[in-house]
């Protein structure tokens, strides 16, 4: 049986994390994004109004009394809907590259929480052994269209940020990278292109997320297609054979160019992660500090 104290702490964790993104939650969303505790909606719905330091406005719950959070969320949802049109158009353009198995939206837009000046973050999963060839063609295509976010660019409004590439064979997050931030990033992904059930395969390779977001993981599992694995298509196999000899040439050429501008990026032959300004580290640090303060005051 889950104790009242465990539920209280889990709700505080969830609201503290969402507060880092100025994102108040409905009762259902608190259940959906509940951190490190698997429980039904009923107990959460009953407990939320009774928690110290938790405020409610227009059906949204949040830590503290900042009154404009709800208006900000509603405004961001409207902004996000416009950016979704750009994201879908870009995904259609990128879909001409046959070695792209999946295109997903991550970051604020995936949560419909984008600001006017934000860029649009993409996750791309490639055919096995063709990550760097795929990145080259995707980058060239968006550069020709003038819509790719480039390193050091200050005005990034509505630009496309290809901030994560994964070789399908390496679609799981490594053990050392598994935390609440990346669990959210994985489960928040909204697929725009999903060839051969690659999205389902991606979720299947990241079952570790259940530790951090068990309710959300369950919801995702229930909505998945029955086929949870995928095999490469014939064209993908042919392209792998054709381009495999030059894949490592593309890797070394692009890596050499990128090294001049690298900060907190992580690159390997099979994965690319761009996190400008080490956003992940900053979020986790803020989360830890704010959670400590909230629990000290409201759940001693």
QUIURUR-V686501 format. One record per pair of residues at least 4 apart in sequence whose C-alpha atoms are under 7 Angstrom apart, sorted by the first residue. I is the first residue (numbers start at 1). GAP is how many residues later the second one is. Records with the same first field share a line. If there is no record, write none. Layout:
# QUIURUR-V686501
I=GAP  GAP
This chain:
# QUIURUR-V686501
2=4
3=4
4=4
5=4
6=4
7=4
8=4
9=4
10=4  24  25  26  27
11=4  23
12=4
13=4  22  278
14=4  16  19  20  21
15=4  47  48
16=4  47  271  274  275
17=270
18=4  5  6
19=4  5  43  44
22=47
23=50
24=36  37  38  45  46
25=4  5  35  36  37
26=4  33  34  35
27=4  18
28=4  13
29=4
30=4
31=10  13  184
32=183  184
33=180  182  183
34=179  181
35=177  178
36=175  176  177  178
37=177
38=176  177
41=4
42=4
43=4
44=4
47=4
52=246
53=10  11  245
54=7  8  9  10
55=6  7  8  9  10
56=4  5  6
57=4
60=10
68=4
69=4
70=4
71=4
72=4
73=4  40
74=4
75=4
76=4  36  37  38  39
77=4  35  36
78=4
79=4  35  36  37
80=4  29  32  33  34
81=4
83=4  75
84=4
85=4
86=4
87=4
88=4  104
89=4
90=4
91=4  12  101  102
94=44
95=5
99=27  28  35  137
100=24  25  26  27  34
101=24  25  26  93  94  97
102=22  23  24  91  92  93  96  97
103=19  20  21  22  88  89  90  91
104=18  19  20  85  86  87  88  89
105=5  16  17  18  84  85  86
106=4  15  16  17  79  82  83  84
107=14  78
108=4  5  6
109=4  5  11
110=78  79  80
111=77
114=4
116=41
117=39  40
118=38  39  40
119=37  38  39  40  41  42
120=38  39  40  41
121=39  40  41  42
122=39  40  41  42
123=39  40  41  42
124=40  41  42
125=40  41  42  43
126=4  5  8  40  41  42
127=40  41  109
128=39  40  41
129=38  111  115
130=4  110  114  117
131=4  34  35  36  139
132=4  115  118  119
133=4  114  117
134=4
135=4
136=4
137=4
138=4
139=4
140=4
141=4
142=4  5  6
143=4  5
147=12  13
148=11  12  13
149=4  7  10  11  12
163=110  111
164=108  109  110
165=106  107  108
166=4  5  104  105  106
167=4  103  104
170=100
171=31  34
172=33  34
173=4  5  33
174=4
178=4  5
179=4
180=4  32
181=4  99  103
182=4
183=4  26  29
184=4
185=4
191=8
194=4  5
196=34
197=4  32  33
198=4  32
199=4
200=4  24  28  29
201=4  27  28  29
202=4
203=4
204=24
209=4  8
210=4  7
213=4
214=4
215=4
216=4
217=4
218=4
219=4
220=4
232=4  5
233=4
234=4
235=4
236=4
237=4
238=4
239=4
240=4
243=4
246=4
247=4
248=4
249=4
250=4
251=4  18
252=4
253=4
254=4
255=4
258=4
264=11  12  13  14
265=8  9  10
266=6  7  8
267=4  5  6
268=4
275=4
278=4
279=4
280=4
281=4
282=4
283=4
284=4
285=4
286=4
287=4
288=4
289=4
290=4
291=4
292=4
293=4
294=4
295=4  5
296=4
